[in-house]
Amino acid sequence: MKFSPRVVSLCVALSVFARIGPADEKAVNPQIAKIADEVSEDRIKAIIEKLVSFGTRNTMSDATDPAHGLGAARQWILDQFQSYNPKLQVRFDKYRVKKQGQRIFKRTPPASTEASTATGPATNDNPLSTTQNMTPADFEKNAALPAPGACDDGSGTAAVMELARVMSHYEFDKTLVFVAFAGEEQGLIGSTLQAAKAHKENVAIEAVLNNDIIGTDTSGNGRFGNTSVSVYSDETMDSPSQQLSRYAREIGERYVPSMKVNTIFMGDRLGRGGDHTPFQLEGYAAVRFSTPNEIYANQHHATDLLENMSVPYTAKVARMNGVVAASLALSPKPPVVMRIPPPPRAAAESTGATPPRRPTPTISRGKSGYDALLQWKASGPEDGIKGYTIVIRPTTSAYWEQEIYVGKATQYLMKDVSIDELKFGVKAIGVDGGESLVSPYVYPARLKTEIETIQ
């Protein structure tokens, strides 16, 4: 989902951390709560039943058959998107992919189906693709074999389609894009092409919520749990994706208190991947929602059927996605906390005498050298911003533990607070209480240098 953020000068000294001001009361937006309430289990079940009826959604299946295979499935998905609301802009994004490797054994035109609503930038994504668990030599002859894909990933596709139906009847400040990707099982083909296109065209994407395998509440070893969902981000502390996972935890649990978010600071399940990964590689914040209770024996097999999954659990995860997406789409853009240095002079750049300088966070020790001075600016017009909140946590904590609401300021001074012992961030608060993603103060990794010596 894509999105974008204001500036009065204020300097306040405070040595005791506390949650003060409007941040005391975490706002609950009735519209967002209503979106969650309108997600229908019956509709999700009907969507999965229809997806299973196509027999397979393998990218290598016959794209011309009107009732079987990927071509029929993606046309039905497009037709459904178009039926939800005339305001939805729906299209196929088509690419001709060359024959390559063992899984793409012939030239093929994968097509991702996209529907968008409202105005601004944003992306919600989901895979649409299953294959049999077979050896490379079997791929071509078995491409049309039964691959119902009810949970992997009919569950994720159904959640996105149901959210498109519900959310297309609301207005947002930013654009929401609902995508069903093809070619995930063949190597994240559709999402890789889409992410590269977005990067090339400088599309502003604030968040990508990928849903893959969100349909089982009982694992293959019998473990049961229907009150939590795993959200995978990456392993880089305070990365954009980790901030998004923290946001998903806070907002999701606020609006759907019966569900908990397991934030997992890994790119995905060990050794595996999903359609959020290509967006991360292009620099976007992207996370994966997935069940903690997988049934590996059914994945990529003919036993991945509706009767072997839980529709109520899928609906719960869909509601979590809906409230997170809606909150982002109705909230201000994150503040800017990085100072981008000007490019070096052309002459110096051509000779290599002055290497480009790294971006630096706008945080310092203040005039005394022993304080924490935070500065920021809005990333856009200030209409709709009530103020800003500073967030703080120990370096060993996964979550922000303290908040200080500072009003409509552009800087804040904390007396006798060391910036070398804590993590800091700032978020924008909308006039209706909506919260932006946190912009953390993070120093880029030190560049490797070579020291010349004299022999």
Buried (B, 14 or more C-beta within 10 A) or exposed (E): BBBBBBBEEBEEEBEEBEBEBBBEEEBEBEEBBEBBEBBBBEBBBBBBBBBBEBBBBBBBBBBEBEEBBBBBBBBBBBEBBBEBBEEBEBBBBEBEBEEEEEBBBEEBEBBBBBBBBBEBBBBBBBBBBBBBEEEEEEBEEBBBBBBBBBBBBBBBBBBBBBBBBBBBEBEBBBBBBBBBBBBBBBBBBBBBBBBBEBBEEEBBBBBBBBBBBBBBBBBEEEEEBBEBBBBBBBEBEBBBBBBBBBBBBBBBBBBBEEBBBBBBBEBBBEEEBBBBBBBBBBEBBBBBBBBBBBBEEBBBBEBBBBEBBBBEBBBBBBBBBBBBBBBBBBBBBBBBBBEEEEEBEEEEEEEEEEEEEBEBBBBBBBEEEEBBBBBBBBBBEBEBBBBBBBBBBEEEEBEBBBBBBBBBBBBBBBBEBEBEEBBBBBBBBBEEBBBBBBBBBBEEEEEEEEEEEEE
